[in-house]
C-alpha cells in the first residue's frame, strides 16, 4: 500500500470532518489544495 503525505490544510480538513456530528461542509480548493471549509449552518426544507 502506498503512503500518502498530507499537507497541513488536508490534515485540518480531515479533523473538521471527523469532529462534525452531523451536517454538511463545502470545501474550497485552489491549486489542488483545500484553502477554506464552509460549514452549512441552516437548511430549511419546505
Backbone torsions as a table, in degrees:
resi	resn	phi	psi	omega
1	UNK	NA	136.8	-178.1
2	UNK	-81.9	135.9	177.4
3	UNK	-86.7	132.5	179.6
4	UNK	-111.6	127.5	176.6
5	UNK	-89.9	132.0	-179.4
6	UNK	-99.2	143.5	173.8
7	UNK	-75.8	168.8	178.8
8	UNK	-63.7	-33.8	178.0
9	UNK	-67.3	-40.0	179.2
10	UNK	-67.2	-39.2	176.5
11	UNK	-62.4	-42.7	179.1
12	UNK	-63.1	-40.1	178.7
13	UNK	-61.5	-44.7	178.9
14	UNK	-62.8	-40.9	178.2
15	UNK	-63.0	-42.2	178.8
16	UNK	-60.8	-46.0	-179.0
17	UNK	-65.3	-41.1	179.6
18	UNK	-64.3	-35.3	-177.3
19	UNK	-85.2	-7.3	-179.3
20	UNK	-77.1	119.5	179.7
21	UNK	-70.4	-43.9	176.4
22	UNK	-163.5	162.9	176.8
23	UNK	129.1	-155.6	-173.1
24	UNK	-146.1	141.0	175.6
25	UNK	-127.3	149.6	174.8
26	UNK	-114.7	128.7	-177.5
27	UNK	-106.5	125.9	177.2
28	UNK	-99.4	125.0	-175.6
29	UNK	-118.7	133.7	175.6
30	UNK	-131.7	132.7	-178.9
31	UNK	53.3	36.7	176.2
32	UNK	79.6	5.7	-179.6
33	UNK	-125.7	141.7	176.9
34	UNK	-68.9	129.2	179.9
35	UNK	-113.7	-21.4	-179.1
36	UNK	-153.7	144.0	175.0
37	UNK	-121.9	127.9	176.5
38	UNK	-109.9	123.7	177.8
39	UNK	-92.8	123.9	178.8
40	UNK	-75.0	119.3	-174.5
41	UNK	-89.6	-36.4	-172.6
42	UNK	-144.6	133.9	175.9
43	UNK	-138.4	130.9	-177.0
44	UNK	-115.0	116.9	178.1
45	UNK	-95.0	128.7	-178.6
46	UNK	-105.1	NA	NA
